[in-house]
Amino acid sequence: MKRKSFLKVSLFALLEFTMILSACNDQKANQAEATPDNFTCPMHPQIIQTKPGTCPICGMDLVLFDRNNQEAKLILDKNQQALANVHVAVIGSGKIGSQTMLNARLVKDPQSNAVVSSRIAGRLETLYIKELGVNVTKGQPLYRIYSEQLMSLQQEYLLARAQSVAFKDDKRFNDIAAAAEQRLMLYQQTEAQIRQLIKSGKPEPYFTYFSPVSGKVSELSVTQGQYVGEGTTLMQIENYDWLWIEADIYPSEIIKVKKGMMFQVIVGGNTGAKMPMRVEFIEPAIDQKTQLIRIRGTIANPNKLWQPGLSAQVILPGKASNELITVPSNAIVRDGASTHVWKEEEANTFVPVEVVVGEEGINGTEIVKGLQEGDRVVVSGAYLLYSEFILKKGRHPVMQH
């Protein structure tokens, strides 16, 4: 009896152990089947988490991706390509002009500006220009001044002229009258004003002064009714028909520039407008802060379209290269980790191809390694494909993680 009881107890213990082991195996199988989701950052694919959250680097929301999908390609139909503005072109060989774009800026030409100052002491009876930014033309009235000093000079001139008329043959009286007239002209009295003075025969205490140039009033230092002394600055007029171009160049490239050379200038973002510029000045010393050398030229400003301070680019020409495999610069994706392009391997199928770039010019970029002539390359929408790959695959298109 004891033996039978022992056998029963042992049998039940073995059965219970078998059931527990089977349950554990089922639980492990269920856990294996329930693979957790994976989330990554669209901008930093090295960040991978098993639950939603934000990227610890840039703070963007993590997105879900299929970690098991390791195919290094994207498939987009024609509609998706149209929405993403993806365009493909067959690449070939071409020449790259080794042009250098110099950063430049527009600067006021001080030779075209005029500082209007009072030639004589007096009171500003009328100020015809009372605000900044007013356009004036050459010969336009600027201000009217009351001056007893100038009235005395006019009286002296009338007396000297009367003596010269009375004694026409006396050279001394003629010279005195000519000197008195010259003094009036030095005080900016015009020939018309002097003729009016002769016609009236009496001094006039109010005198009007006119603009010596055409331009825009950029500075106004006085107000109407103010007393001014001789030489007091009243206003400044700037003419923008011509502007200076100041460009910065590295000392290693200054050997390409000589005074008198003609360059092309692109003003602002208007890539279609190229203006000719002749190099008029080369800074003899290197700027200690920027370690650059400044060159300067002058360009015309049609219709006063541009203002001083606007950015520009000066095209420094170079030698043309030989026939090379080239692609448009927009086709190349540079993200700091790699340099690659997207090639259409099959119809509607795009694969990333790592490339080695060479010389870069205004006509495109040389591909030293990675592509062959005749390959179909994405020339528009490459960065969208790059982002789409990271969103779908959760990894970098070229570099394996």
Residue pairs with C-beta under 8 A, 6 or more apart in sequence:
36 50
36 51
37 50
37 51
37 64
38 48
38 49
38 50
38 64
38 65
38 66
38 67
38 394
39 48
39 49
39 50
39 51
39 52
39 53
39 62
39 63
39 64
39 65
40 47
40 48
40 49
40 62
40 63
40 65
40 390
40 394
40 395
41 47
41 55
41 57
41 58
41 60
41 62
41 63
42 60
42 63
42 387
42 390
42 391
43 55
43 57
43 58
43 60
43 390
44 55
44 57
44 58
45 390
45 394
45 395
45 396
45 401
46 401
47 55
47 56
47 57
47 62
48 67
48 394
48 401
49 62
52 61
52 62
53 61
53 62
54 60
54 61
54 62
55 61
55 62
63 391
65 391
65 392
65 393
65 394
66 392
66 393
66 394
67 394
69 392
69 393
70 393
71 393
72 351
72 352
72 393
72 397
73 345
73 349
73 350
73 351
74 349
74 350
74 351
74 385
74 388
74 389
74 392
75 348
75 349
75 350
76 84
76 86
76 348
76 350
77 348
78 348
80 86
81 348
81 381
84 381
84 384
84 385
84 388
85 380
85 381
85 384
86 350
86 378
86 380
86 381
86 384
86 385
87 378
87 379
87 380
87 381
88 344
88 376
88 377
88 378
88 379
89 328
89 376
89 377
89 379
90 374
90 375
90 376
90 377
91 325
91 326
91 327
91 367
91 371
91 373
91 374
91 375
91 376
91 377
92 325
92 326
92 373
92 374
93 323
93 324
93 325
93 326
93 373
94 323
94 324
94 326
94 363
94 364
95 320
95 321
95 322
95 323
95 324
95 363
96 320
96 321
96 324
96 326
96 359
96 360
96 361
96 363
96 364
96 365
96 366
97 317
97 318
97 320
97 321
97 361
97 362
97 363
98 318
98 319
98 320
98 321
98 359
98 361
99 315
99 316
99 317
99 318
99 361
99 362
100 253
100 315
100 316
100 318
101 313
101 314
101 315
101 316
101 362
102 247
102 248
102 249
102 295
102 313
102 314
102 315
102 316
103 247
103 248
103 311
103 313
104 245
104 246
104 247
104 248
104 265
104 311
104 312
104 313
104 314
105 245
105 246
105 309
105 310
105 311
105 312
106 243
106 244
106 245
106 267
106 306
106 307
106 308
106 309
106 310
106 311
106 312
107 243
107 244
107 245
107 246
107 296
107 308
108 238
108 240
108 243
108 244
108 308
109 239
109 242
109 243
109 244
109 298
112 213
112 215
112 238
112 239
112 240
112 241
112 242
113 213
113 215
113 218
113 236
113 237
113 238
113 239
114 211
114 212
114 213
114 215
114 236
114 237
114 239
115 233
115 236
116 142
116 209
116 211
116 212
116 233
116 234
116 235
116 236
116 237
117 231
117 232
117 233
117 234
118 145
118 228
118 229
118 230
118 231
118 232
118 234
119 186
119 187
119 188
119 209
119 230
119 231
120 145
120 147
120 149
120 150
120 187
120 230
121 147
121 149
121 227
121 228
121 229
121 230
122 145
122 146
122 147
122 148
122 149
122 150
122 227
122 228
123 145
123 146
123 147
123 225
123 226
123 227
123 228
124 143
124 144
124 145
124 222
124 223
124 224
124 225
124 226
124 227
124 228
124 234
125 144
125 145
125 146
125 206
125 224
125 225
126 143
126 144
126 224
127 143
127 222
127 223
127 224
128 140
128 141
128 142
128 143
128 144
129 136
129 142
129 143
129 217
129 220
129 235
130 220
130 224
131 217
131 220
132 217
132 218
132 219
132 220
133 216
133 217
133 218
134 216
134 217
135 214
135 215
135 216
135 217
136 142
136 211
136 214
136 215
136 216
136 217
136 237
137 211
137 214
138 211
138 212
138 213
138 214
139 210
139 211
140 210
140 211
141 208
141 209
141 210
141 211
142 209
142 210
142 211
142 234
142 235
143 208
143 209
143 234
144 206
144 207
144 208
144 209
145 206
145 207
145 209
145 228
146 205
146 206
147 205
147 207
148 205
150 187
150 189
150 205
150 207
151 203
151 204
151 205
152 203
153 180
153 183
153 184
153 187
154 184
154 197
154 203
154 204
155 203
156 180
156 183
157 177
157 180
157 181
157 183
157 184
157 194
157 197
158 197
158 198
158 201
158 202
158 203
160 173
160 176
160 177
160 179
160 180
161 177
161 180
161 181
161 198
163 173
163 176
163 177
164 170
164 173
164 174
164 176
164 177
166 173
167 173
168 174
181 194
184 194
184 197
185 191
185 194
188 209
189 207
190 210
193 207
196 204
197 203
197 204
211 237
212 237
213 237
213 239
214 239
215 237
215 238
215 239
215 240
216 237
216 238
216 239
216 240
217 235
217 236
217 237
218 236
218 237
218 238
219 235
219 236
220 234
220 235
221 232
221 233
221 234
221 235
222 228
222 232
222 234
222 235
228 234
240 301
240 304
240 306
240 307
240 308
241 300
241 301
241 304
242 298
242 299
242 300
242 301
243 298
243 299
243 301
243 306
243 308
244 296
244 297
244 298
245 265
245 277
245 296
245 297
245 298
245 299
245 312
245 314
246 294
246 295
246 296
247 294
247 295
247 296
247 312
247 314
248 287
248 290
248 292
248 293
248 294
249 257
249 292
249 293
249 294
249 295
249 316
250 291
250 292
250 293
251 286
251 291
251 292
251 293
253 316
254 282
254 293
256 316
256 318
257 279
257 282
257 295
257 316
258 279
259 279
259 280
259 281
259 282
260 278
260 279
261 278
261 279
262 276
262 277
262 278
262 279
263 276
263 277
263 278
263 279
263 297
263 314
263 315
263 316
263 317
264 274
264 275
264 276
264 277
264 314
264 315
265 274
265 275
265 276
265 277
265 297
265 299
265 312
265 313
265 314
265 315
266 273
266 274
266 312
266 313
266 315
267 273
267 275
267 299
267 306
267 310
267 312
268 306
268 310
268 311
268 312
274 315
275 299
275 300
276 299
277 297
277 298
277 299
277 314
278 297
278 298
279 295
279 296
279 297
280 296
280 297
280 298
281 295
281 296
281 297
282 293
282 294
282 295
282 296
283 293
283 294
283 295
285 293
286 292
286 293
287 293
287 294
295 314
315 362
321 359
321 361
321 366
324 358
324 359
324 366
324 367
325 366
325 367
325 371
325 372
325 373
326 363
326 364
326 365
326 366
326 367
327 341
327 364
327 365
327 367
327 371
327 377
327 379
328 364
328 365
328 379
329 360
329 364
329 365
330 379
330 380
330 382
331 341
331 342
331 377
331 378
331 379
331 380
331 382
332 339
332 340
332 341
332 355
332 357
332 365
332 382
333 339
333 340
333 341
333 342
333 382
333 383
333 386
335 386
337 396
337 398
337 399
338 354
338 396
338 398
338 399
339 354
339 355
339 356
339 357
340 352
340 353
340 354
340 355
340 370
340 397
340 398
341 352
341 353
341 355
341 367
341 370
341 371
341 377
341 378
341 382
342 350
342 351
342 352
342 353
342 377
342 378
342 382
342 385
342 386
343 350
343 351
343 352
343 353
343 371
343 375
343 376
343 377
343 378
344 350
344 376
344 377
344 378
345 351
350 378
350 385
352 385
352 386
352 389
352 397
352 398
353 370
353 371
354 370
354 398
355 367
355 368
355 369
355 370
355 371
356 367
356 368
356 369
356 370
357 365
357 366
357 367
357 368
358 365
358 366
358 367
358 368
359 365
359 366
360 366
371 377
378 385
386 397
389 397
390 396
390 397
395 401
